[in-house]
Amino acid sequence: MATPLSADRLLSVLRSEGLTVHEHDGWRTHERDAATGKPFGPVYGVLIHHTAGHGDREICYNGRSDLPGPLCHSWLGKTDGLWMISSKRANHAGLVDADVIAALRAESALPHDDQANYDGNDVLYGLEIENLGNGKDAYPATQYRQAVLWATALCRAHGWSERSVAGHKEAQPGKVDPSFDMDVFRADVRKQLATKPGKPATPSPTPSRPRVDLSQLIAAAKADPPAKQGHVTYRSGVNLVEAGLVSEGLLAKTYAGDGSYGTTTRDAYARWQRSPAGGGYTGKDADGIPGKGSLTRLGARHGFVVVA
């Protein structure tokens, strides 16, 4: 538990970590505290997002028709650098899993996010990273490095470890951002925390893509359909696969994000197997049970790596 940093303190700790920080006009007083009647803080950690777009700094500042800004505390562009958007309450996290919040507070291993019952906007700093989030849009090394420094600066200022860092996909069911491996990201934050502020640690050369374990996915494809509605065997991998199937137009978005490889997901995956892009399989090879060939093709198109 910690008191949120003031605007001046935010600038100071970010710049001390070696970041060049730009200030959006009005960012110091741009907040959702007054409109919601809910002050920002105490803070328990930081949340990493991707924007699922490009050139969206002003959207993050102004918001959308269905969600007023600010939508983060900082926006990190591919080439435009790091911009301050707000220093107080921002609409970035939404409802998250209370168990995840408890784990961030305790700096313990994050549990699976299977509920949305806690307002993360109350207690989490948010970074939006400009990226399409489709697995094909690369994070430049400089941009990724800046994200590591941003998270490190806030953790260092509050005396937190890397265990106070989470991805949106780890906190709210159905979210897939950011589209890089958060375990690797946290490891890079840990390395940076072990150095003096402003001194570069050796980061991962590029952000790692998330992994889907083929054997665990096959187990889910066999166990979930005959079980009780919503049965979950392998949440993280199924969510990545379902996100790919949604992008391919083979699965309705309403059926994705719960981590269950149910009959609807199995049927959608069978359609992927039969498609030319999925390998053009027939018969038992297109029964909705993932194989290495079809899964590798899906991962190549949607940003995950298949492991045995």
N, C-alpha and C positions, 0 to 999 in steps of 0.2 A: 504494500500500500504506500502511495506517495502522492504528494501534492503536485499537480501539473506544473511544468516549467512555465515561467512567464515568457512573453514574446521576446524580450531582450535576452533572457537566459537561453531560449531555444536557439537563437542566432549564434550566441556565444559558443555553445557546446558543439553545434554542427560545424562551425568554422574552425574550432579548435581541433576537430577530428580530421581536418584537411579538406573540407568541402568548400566549394564556391557556392554561395547561397544568394539567390535572387529573391527580391521581395515584391510580390504582387501588390498593386495599389489597394489599400484598405484591408490588408490581411490581418492586421493586429486586432481589429474590432469586428472581423467577419466571423460570425459564430451562430450556433443554434440554441444557445443557452436561454436567451430571452424568449424566443418563440415557443420553446418547449417547456419552459419553467424548470428545466433540469440543468444544473451546473455541471461542467466537465470536471470529473475527478471524484474521488481519488483515482489515480491511474495504476494499472496492474501490468501493463505490457504494451507491446507494439504489434500491429497487424500489417502484413504485407499484401498488396493487391496488384493486379495488372488492370489496365483501363479497358481492355477489349476494344481499343480504337487507336487512332493516331491524331495528332494535332488537337488534343482534347483538354489542354490546360484550362481554357475558359469554361468548358463544361464542368470541370472539377471545381472551379470557383463559383460559377453561377448556378450550377445544378441543372436539372431537367424539369420538364413539366410535371412529372410525377414524383420528383424528389428534389427539394430545394437545396442549394449549396450552403456552405461548403461541403464537398464530398470527400475531403481528406485534410490532413494537416500540411502535407507536402506533396507536390507533384514532381515527378522525375522524368524528364523527356529523354528521347533517344539522343538528340543533338542540342537541345535547348537548356540542358542542365537542370538543377534543382531549384524549385520555386516554392516559397512559403505561401500557403493558401489560407491557413487559419492557425490560431494558437489555442483555441478553446474547443467547444463541442462541435463535431462535424459528423455529417451523415455518411459514414463509410462502412461501418460494421453491420449495422442493423441488429436483428435478434440473433444471438449466438448461443452456443451450448454453455449452460452455467457450469458444467463439469470442466469444460476447457478453461473457463475463467478461473476456477478454483485451482487448476493445475498451473496456470501462469502465475498466480499469486504465490503458490507453494514452490514454484520452479521445479515441478516434477514432470514425469513423462505425460505427454498429452494423450487423453483418452480419445476414442472414436467420437466424433460429433454426431449424435443421433437425436438431438432435440434443439429447438430454437426458443429458448425461454429466458434469455437475459439480454438486456440492451447493451451491446458492446460499445455503442457510441458514448456511454457514460464513462468508460474506464480504459479505453484503448487509444493510443496514438495510431494514425493511419497514414501509410505511404501508398500513393498510386503511381505505378510505373507504366509509362506509355508503352504499350505492346498489344498486338492484336489477340494474343493469348490462344492462337490456333496451333501452336507447336511448330509452325513454319517461320514465324516472325522472330528472328534471332534477337537476343538481348546483347547489344554491343558490350564488350568487356568493360569499357569505361562506365557505361550505365549500370551494369551489375555491380561493379566496384563501388560506385556511389551509393547504391542501395545498401550494401554491407556497411559502409561508413555511417550512413544515416541511422541504421538500427543500432550500431555500436555506440554512436554518440549518445543516444537516449538511454541505452542500458548503462553506459559508464556514468552518466549524470545521476542516475537513480540508484547506482550500486547493484544493478541487476546483472545476471549472467545471460548467456544466450538462450536459456530456457524461458526467458520472458518474451521470446519472439515466436510468433505463429503466422502461418499463412491463412488467408481467408478461407481456403478450402479445408483447413483443419479446424475451423471454429464454427462454421455454419453449414449444415447439411445441404448438399446440392451445389455448392460453390466449387469452382475448379481453379481459382486463381491463388497465387501466381502459377504460371506454367513452368516452373522449375522446381527442382528437388529442395524442399525446405530443410531436410536434414543436412544437406551440403551447405545451404545458406547459413544455418545456425553454426555449423563448424567453422565457416569463414568469419562469422561474428566472434566466435570464441577466440580464434587466432588473433583477430584485431584487438580484442579486449586485453590480450596478453602483452600488447605493445604499448608504448607511450602514445598519447594522443598525437595525431598528425604523422606518426611514423608508419609507413605502409607495411602490413604483413603480406605474406605470399598468398594471394587468393586462389581459388580454383580458376583454371584458365578460362572456362566458360561455365555458365550455370548448367548443371546436370538435368537431363530430362527425367521426369518421374518414371518409375519402373512398374511393370505389371508382371506378376509371377504367373506363368502359364499353368503350372500345376494347381495353384490355389484358385485360379479362375475356372479351370475345368471342374474342380471340386464344387465351386459355387454353382456352376451351370447344372450340375447333377443334383445338388442338395437343395437348392432354393425352390425350384418349381413345385416339387411335391409337398413341401413343408407349409406351415401356416403362412398366410398372406403377410408379406413384409419380412420374411425370414432372411437374415443376413449371414453370409459365410465369409465374404471377402470384400469389405466395404470399399476400401481405397481403390483397388483394381477395377471393380465393377463400375465405380463412378467414372473412372477414366474411359473405360470402354463405352459406357452409355453416352458420355459426352461426345465421343467420336461418332457413334451411331446417330445421335441427334443432328450433328453437323452434316452427316451424309444424307439426311432426310429420311432415315429408315426407322426412327423412333421418335414418338411425340415427346416434347420436353417435359410434359407432366408426368411421364413415367420414369424420368431420369433423376438421379441424385439421392435416392434412398439407400443405395448400396446393395439392393436385392436383385439377384439375377433370376427374376421370375419368368413366367411363360412369355410375357410380352417382350422382354429383353431377349429371350432365347429365340423367339420368332424373328425379331429384328436382326439378330446376328446371323440367322440362317439366310435372310435376304442379302446380307453383306457377303456371306460366303458364296452365294450364287451369282453375285454381281461380277462384271468383268474386273472392276477395281479390287474386289476381294479375292479373286482367284478363279472365278467361274466354276466352282465346284458343283457337283451333283450328288444325288443319292445320300448315303450315310455321311459323306464328306461335307454335306450342307445341312446338318441336322440341328444347328444352333449351338453345338458344343465346340468351343474354340479349338482350333489347331494352330500350330506354330506359324504356318504359312499365312493364313488369313489374318491372324492377330498381328503378325509383323507388318503386314501391309497396312492394317488400320493404324498401328502405332506410327508408321512412317508418315502417314498423312495427318496425324493428329497429336504428335508430339510426345509419345511415350515409348519407352524401350521395353522389349520383351525379354524376360529372363526365365530360365527353365526352373 
